[in-house]
Each structure stands twice: as C-alpha cells, then as structure tokens.
Amino acid sequence: MIKKLFFVLFITLYVSCKQERKKLPSTTSSPEKNTVTYAKGFHIEKSDNGITVIKITSPWPNSEAAFTYALIPKEKMASIVINKDDYDAIVSVPLERIVVTSTTHIPALESLGVLDKLVGFPDTKYISSKEARKRIDLGAIKELGNNESINTEMTLAINPEVVVGFAINGQNKTYATLQRANIPVVYNGDWTEENPLGKAEWIKFFAPFFQMEQIADSVFKGIETSYLSAKKLANTATNSPTVMSGALYKDVWYLPGGNSWPAEFIKDANAHYLWATTEETGSLSLSWESVLETAQDADFWVSPSQFTSYNAMIEGSVHYQQFKPFKSKNVYTFSKTIGDTGGLLYYELAPQRPDLVLKDLIHIFHPELLPDHRPYFFKPLD
C-alpha cells in the first residue's frame, strides 16, 4: 500500500493540465493591476472599495469550471453591498480560523506567519513541517479524516471561517455539505501549475485571506531572485549532461513529459532531459525497452519513483542494472528526505521552494558550480 501511495503521489506531480477559461465577473470599481506574474491558475484584483477578488481558473486538471471569491475586510462587511450571485464565496478577512487540505498549503502559511490560524487538516500524518507537527501534537490542528471524505461533523465543530479545498475534480460531496452549512470552500490549484515559479507564486493566493499581501510579495521575491540567480549560474557550465527519470510500475515506465514541472527543473539546471522534445505537460507511459533505447547511456538518473537504494531497485526490476547511471551510481532521489511521520518533504515544500530543488540539481549535474551546497531534497541512493 505504501508503494502504491508513493506511486500515486509521483504521478500526481506530473499530471497534465489544459484549462478552459470562462468569463468571470469583474469588480464594481477600477481594480489595481494584477500582481501575479508566473502562475496561470489564479488572478487577484483589489478594488478601491476595499474588496479583493480572487479568480481561480485552474482548480483541477482539465477543469471547465472557474471560481470567483470576494474577500471583504471585517470592518467593512456591514457597509459594502455586492451581488452575491457574482461570487462563489464571500469571505470576511483577516481569517482567524482556517482549514487547508493539501500539504503544499502548509509552507505558505508558515512563510506568512499564520500557521497558528490552521485549525484542521485531513490526513495529518502526511504533514512534515516541524512547527505544524508540534501543533498537531498539542491538538491545535485537528485530524479531519481524508481529503475525499472529510469528517464534516469534526469540521463543523472546529468552526473554520474558510476551507481551502484541493480536488482532482469537482465531485467532492463533502465540500458541498460544508457550503450548505455556510462554511465557504475555496479551491486552490497550485498543483496544476507547470512552471516552478508559478507554483511558488500561489503564496499570493493565501496572502489576501490574512491581509498580508506585502509579506507574500517579499517572500516570493526572495524565492524568485534565488531561483533566477541559480539558473543564471547553471548557464555558465561548460557541459550539459544527459538525464533520465522515472521508473517502472508493473510493466509501464512512468516519467515526466518534456513540458512538465520536473522537466523544467532539469532544463533550468542546464542539463539535457532525454525526453525534452515531447510535448506532454504530464507523464509519459513507456515500455522499459523504449526507455533503454533512449537512455541506456544517460549521465544521471533523477526521481526513480519511491526507490531509496540500489538493492531495492534491483528487487523491483533487474532491468535497471542495464542503465549507465545505475552502474556508475549516479541515481538521485527525493524519497530519502522524510518528515517525522514518514511524509515526503518534497511533496510538501518543493512547490513553495523551487530554488532549493534547482540548487540540488545544479549541485548534482555541475558540482563545480555549487561545491559547498548541502542537498535538501535530492540525495544519492544508498
């Protein structure tokens, strides 16, 4: 079951996303310019009447739905009149009690300094954040079951002001139940972004709920600067090694497509991903023979599914031994970096800190450029 879970999480990171936009209601007064630069799945407009409007155009893969949320300062709730039919949720801010549903939401709350506002989470065992784990142990963050069937009674009992939903489609009946109980549910689609900085920019989605836009801008600017500086450094390398990825699950080898999030990291680290010319934004499903033909002589192998040792890989399939990076011990995984309860830190923190991922890969592909870097996510197999 653990291997199946890791596989599902592995494929989730690579799932493709082609969104259909639909016309959304605009604010009633001249909005400030949208400050979202890299992310494609949401937009923010702040009107001079105090309303902040968040428009979600990518709540889940292949979504034909879009959502619009109005955030109104608590001191203005009684005086501002808006058409409720124009919005999928109206939220009074700043929040004091929030429920989130994906581990990728945790680092944003930590960076904003509002982790103390988190009162509930489904499947808390997957949270790796040390500060969040302390609050879980203290009972300040309640266990709410699992994302597809959140314990509605417990959620109602802790009385959150908003639930930030994570969904693979729009069929979560639990969310509908919470909405009928007058608890706003807002969707966060950070995981559908394909650009590393686009994922990280979703911290700006959370900021207006706590009236911390300036802090979010500052945090993201630091991440952006760090990432772009690392990318510039990688471009000074004199060589561009070849890279393979993925692993077999039963008889199918799953690996990221050429326009995917993981492929973008490899490109920005100035390495040649051997499937870079494929157009998929999600995963490719290939035979091991096809992968061998393309990547037998690859220089490096990153993200070999859940494997953390060469012995485990051999037990998984003897075919792995035919690849050069296996023979030369140049296989690197993020599956060795785990939290106290076994959660993979990569799935939680990497979307928020793409600069750390990029520096890990530069250190692997071009060790002379970052000789003193201490790997954060990607580490050699045992």
N, C-alpha and C positions, 0 to 999 in steps of 0.2 A: 504493500500500500504506500510505503514511503517513497519507493521508486516511482510509482505511478503519480504521486503528488508532485515530485520534483519534475517529472516529465510534463505534467500539465502546466506547471509554472513556467517551465522552459519554453513551451510552445506559446504560452500567453504573451511572453515578452516579444515574440516575433510575429504575432498575428497581424494581418494586414488590415488596412483601414482606408476605405474610399467613401468619403462623406458626400451626402446630398444636402445642399444648403436650402433652407426655406426662409421666406421673408419673415422678419421678426419685427415686432412693434418698436417704434422709436420712442425716445423720451419726449416729454412735453415741452422741453425747452432746449436751447442750444447746448449740446454736450461738449465736454472737454475732449480733446483728441485722445484716441485710444493709445495706451502706452504699451500694449502687448506687441512684441517685435518678432519673436521666433515661433511661438505657439500658434497653431492654426485652429484649435478647437474651441477657443473662447475669446470674447471681446468684452471690454469694460468701457462704459461711458458714465461720466459723472456730470450731472446737470446742475445748473446754478440754483435750482430749487432744493438741493440737498439730496436728491435721490441718486443712488449708484445703481446702474443697471448692468447686470452680468448676463451675457448671451452665450449659451452653450450650443455650439453647432456640431460637436463631435462627442456625444455622451457615451457611445459604444460603437464597435466596428459596424460598418455598413448601415449606419443609422439614417433613416429618413426623417427622424424626429429632431427637433431643436427646442431648446427651452430658454425662457427669459425670466430672470429673477430680479425683483426690485428690493434694494436694501435701503431702509429709511432710518435715519438717526432716531433713537428712542424719544428724544425731546421734541421731535417734530411729528411723531406718529399721529397725534391728535389734530394737528393743524393742516397736514397735507392731504389733499383729496386726489386720488388717482382711480383710474378704471381698472378694477381688479381682473377683468376679463383679459386684459393685455398681458398679464403675467402668470407664470406657472407657480410662483410662490412669492409672497411678500414677507420679508424678514426684518425684524426690528434689531438694529445694531447699536453698540457693540454687543456681541454674544457673551454670555456668562456660562452657558452650558451647551456643549456640542457633542454629537456622536459622529465619528467617521468610520468608514468601512473597509479601507484598504491600508496596508502598511505603508504605501507610498505617501499617504497623507501625514504620517507621523513626523517626518523630518521637517515639513513645512511648519507645523505647529510649534515644534521645538525652536526652529530658527526665528520665529516671530515672538517667542517667549510666552506662548499661550497654552502650553501643554497642560497647565492646571485647569483649563477650561474643558478638557476632554473628560467626559463622564462615562462613556461606554464605547465598547468595540466588540465586533463579532470575531470569535477565534483569537482571543488574546494571546494564545500560546505562540502565534507566529510573529508577535512583536519582538524585535531585538533591541530597541533603544533602551539603554540602561536606566535613563530617567523615567521612561514610561513603565518599565518593569517595576521600579520602586513604587510607583503609584498604583500599579495593578496589585502588588503585594499588600499595600495598605488598604485596598478596597476602594480607592478613589476612582479607578476605572473599572467599571463593571463588565463582566463577561456576558455577551448578548447572544450566544449560540453561534450560528454561522451565517454568512452573508446572504445566502439564498433563502434562509428561513429564520430571520432574526426573531428572537423572543420578544414578541410585541408587548406582553404584559410587563416584562422587566424594563423594556424601553419606555413604556408609558410611566412606569413607576419612578424612573430617574428624571423624567420630565425635561428632555433636552429642548432647546429653543430651535434647533435645526438638526437634521440628519443629512450628512453628506454621503450620497449614495455612489456605489460602484456597481456597474452592471454590465453583463455581456449582451444583454438585450433589454427590452422594455417590459419584460413579463414578470417582474418581481411583485407578487401579490402582497407581500409584507409591506412594501413601501406604500402601496395603495391604502392599506389598513391604517398606517401611521398618518397618512394625509387626511383620511376621514376623521382621525382623532385630532385634527388641527395642528399636527406637527409637520412643519414644512420639510420636504425632502428635495434636496438639490443635487443634481448629478455632477460628478467630477470625472472628466475623460482624459486625465493626464496620460494614461497608459496607451492611448491611441496615437499619441504624437510619435513621429518618426525621427525628428531632429533632436539630438541630445540636449541642446539648449532650449528647445521647445518644451520638452518635458519639465526641465528645471524651472521654466518660467511660470508654471502653474502655482508657484508660491504666491503670485499676484492674484490668483483666484481666491485664495484664503484671506488675503490681507483686508479687503473691504469689510468682511464679516466682523473684524475686530478693530476697524478704523486704523489700520497700521500700514497704509499704502507706502509711506515713505520708508519704513523699515524694510518692507518687501523689496522695494526698488533698490535699496542699498545692498541687501543680501544678494539679490540676483546679479547686480552689477559686479560684485566681487567674484561670483561664480563665473560670469561671462568673461571677465578680464583674465581670470586664471585659466579658463579653457582656451581662449584665443591665444594667449601667450604660449601655452603648451603646444598648441597646434603650429604656431609660428616656429617654435623651437624644433619640432619634428621635421619641418620642411627643410631644415639645414642639414639633415642627414644625407650622407652620400650614397646610401643604398636604400632599396625598398624591398624588404624580404617578402616572400610569399606566405600566405596564411590560409589555413583551413579551419573549419569549425564544425560543431555538432557531433552527433553520434547516432548509433543505431537504436531504434526502439522496435523490438521484434525484427521484422525484415525490412524496415524502412529507415533510411538515414535522414534525419531532420537537421536542417541547417538554415541560417538566415539568408534571405534574398538580397540581391545587390543594392536595393534601395531601402533597406531596413535600418533600424536603430543600431544594432550591433555592427553592421557593415560600415555605417558612417563613422563609428569609432575607429575602426581599422584604417579606413581611408585617411582620417584626420591624424592618425599616428604615423602617417607616411609609410604604410605597408600596402602590399597588393593582395587584396582578398580575391581568391581564385574564382569566386562567383560574382564578382563586382559588376559584370556586364548584364546579369539577369535583372529583370525589371520588377520583380516581386518586392513588395514592402513588408511582406510577412515571411513565412518559412517556405523552404523548398522541401519536397519529399522525393528522395532519390534512392536508387539501389546502391549497395555498397560497392558493386563493380564500377558503377558510374563515378562514384566519389574517388575510388582508387585510380581510375584512369586519369582524372583531373589533378588529384592532389597527392599522389604517391611520393613525390619528391618535394613537398612543401617544406618550408623552413620552420614554421611554427604551427601549433595547433592550440586554439583557444576555445574555451567553453565546451568541453567534451561531455555535455549533459551533466549528470549528477556525479560522475566519477571523481574520486579524490586520490586514487593510487593507480599505479601501473598494473599491479596484481589484480585489482578489481576490474580494470579494463579487459585484461586477458580472460577473466572469468566471464565477462559479459560477451565477448566475441574474440575469437582467435584472429579474426581479420585485421584487427587494429595493429597487430605486430608488423604488418606489411608496409606501414607508412613511415617515412623517414623521421618525422618529428617524434614518433613513438620510440624509434630505435635510438635517436640522439638525445632523448629525454628533454624535449622542448615542447611539452604539453603543459598548459596552464589552465587553472580552473578557479572560479569564484566560489565553488561549493565547499571550500575548506573554511571560509570565513562565516561563522555562525554565531547566533546570539545564545544567551544562557539557556533558552528552552528549545534550541535546535533550529530556529528560524534563520533563513539565509539573509544575511545583511545586504547582499547585492540587490535583492528584490525590493528591499525597503528603502535603502539610502542612495543607490546608484542613480535612479532617475533625478533625484534632487542634487546630486553632486557628480555630474558628468566629468568635471575637471579631474576628480580623483581617478575615475575609470581611465580617462585618456592618459594621465601620467603613468598609471600602472602599465598600460600597453606600450607607451614610449620607452619605459624602463626595460620592458621585455624585448622589444624589437630593436631598440637603439640604446643599449645600456651606457654607451659612452656619453650620451646627452644628459642623462639624469643618474649619474653614478651613485649618488647618496640617497636616492628615493627609496623609501620603505613601502613595499607593496601594501595596498589597503584591501583590495578585493582579489585581484588575480595573483595566484601563487602557484609554484610548481607542484606537480603531483608527487606524492610520496613514492 
